[in-house]
Amino acid sequence: MQFQGLSSFGEADIVLMPLHYFSHFIVVVYFVAAGRIVHFDSINQGRLKVTTAQEAVLVEFAQRFIINKEWVVQIGSTKQQKDGYSCGYRAFILCRTIYNARDM
């Protein structure tokens, strides 16, 4: 499988993964060279944390499908939503912003 000229995710600089779970969108960004996984959530507000189990799933995905190396999971900072419906829009805008900034 090739995507944008790459034969594997391991050749990418970043892998953007918008996820929908429990009626909510989050964004997980894999910074491949740095070995960092950053979890962005627009309703975090200190109450939603990446649990040990979630962290293990994110790392296992990276090791299986991107590149088998050490990964560190971090919580990213993003503007917090004040409503119960704009998470999908915010996830899209965040992905677009990160994608457009990758060459800067």
C-alpha positions as CSV (number, residue, x, y, z in Angstrom):
1,M,0.0,0.0,0.0
2,Q,1.3,3.4,-0.9
3,F,0.1,6.7,0.5
4,Q,1.5,10.0,-0.8
5,G,4.6,8.1,-2.1
6,L,5.3,6.3,1.2
7,S,5.4,2.5,1.4
8,S,4.8,2.5,5.2
9,F,3.8,4.8,8.0
10,G,7.4,4.5,9.3
11,E,8.6,6.7,6.4
12,A,6.3,9.5,7.4
13,D,7.3,12.5,9.6
14,I,4.0,12.5,11.3
15,V,0.9,10.3,11.4
16,L,-2.4,12.1,12.2
17,M,-5.1,10.0,13.7
18,P,-8.5,11.5,14.5
19,L,-10.4,9.1,16.7
20,H,-14.1,9.0,17.6
21,Y,-15.0,7.3,20.8
22,F,-17.8,7.7,23.3
23,S,-19.5,10.2,21.0
24,H,-16.4,12.4,21.0
25,F,-13.5,13.2,18.7
26,I,-9.9,13.4,19.8
27,V,-6.7,13.6,17.8
28,V,-3.6,11.5,18.3
29,V,-0.5,12.6,16.5
30,Y,2.5,10.3,16.1
31,F,5.8,12.3,15.6
32,V,7.7,9.5,14.1
33,A,11.3,10.7,14.3
34,A,10.9,12.0,17.8
35,G,9.1,8.9,19.1
36,R,6.4,11.1,20.6
37,I,2.7,10.3,20.7
38,V,0.6,13.4,21.5
39,H,-3.0,13.1,22.6
40,F,-5.2,16.2,22.0
41,D,-8.7,16.5,23.5
42,S,-10.8,19.6,23.2
43,I,-12.8,18.8,26.4
44,N,-9.9,17.7,28.6
45,Q,-10.3,20.4,31.2
46,G,-8.2,18.3,33.6
47,R,-10.8,15.6,33.9
48,L,-10.0,13.3,31.0
49,K,-6.5,11.8,31.1
50,V,-4.8,9.2,29.0
51,T,-5.0,6.1,31.1
52,T,-2.3,3.5,31.3
53,A,-4.5,1.1,29.2
54,Q,-5.1,3.8,26.5
55,E,-1.4,4.7,26.5
56,A,-0.5,1.0,26.0
57,V,-2.9,0.8,23.0
58,L,-1.4,4.0,21.4
59,V,2.1,2.6,21.9
60,E,1.3,-0.8,20.6
61,F,-0.3,0.7,17.5
62,A,2.8,2.7,16.9
63,Q,5.1,-0.3,17.4
64,R,3.1,-2.6,15.1
65,F,2.0,-0.2,12.3
66,I,4.5,2.7,12.3
67,I,7.9,1.6,13.5
68,N,9.0,-0.6,16.4
69,K,10.9,1.8,18.7
70,E,10.4,3.4,22.1
71,W,7.5,5.9,22.2
72,V,6.5,8.5,24.8
73,V,2.9,9.5,25.3
74,Q,2.1,13.2,26.1
75,I,-1.0,15.3,26.5
76,G,-1.2,18.1,23.9
77,S,-2.6,21.5,24.5
78,T,-5.5,22.7,22.4
79,K,-8.3,25.3,22.8
80,Q,-11.1,23.9,24.9
81,Q,-14.6,23.7,23.5
82,K,-17.5,25.3,25.5
83,D,-20.2,23.2,23.8
84,G,-21.1,19.6,23.3
85,Y,-20.9,19.4,19.5
86,S,-17.8,21.1,18.0
87,C,-15.2,18.4,18.8
88,G,-15.3,17.0,15.2
89,Y,-14.7,20.4,13.7
90,R,-12.0,21.1,16.2
91,A,-10.3,17.8,15.5
92,F,-10.3,18.5,11.7
93,I,-8.9,22.0,12.2
94,L,-6.2,20.7,14.5
95,C,-5.2,18.0,12.0
96,R,-5.1,20.5,9.2
97,T,-3.0,22.9,11.2
98,I,-0.5,20.3,12.2
99,Y,-0.3,18.9,8.6
100,N,0.2,22.4,7.2
101,A,2.9,23.3,9.8
102,R,5.0,20.1,9.2
103,D,7.3,21.8,6.7
104,M,7.9,25.0,8.7
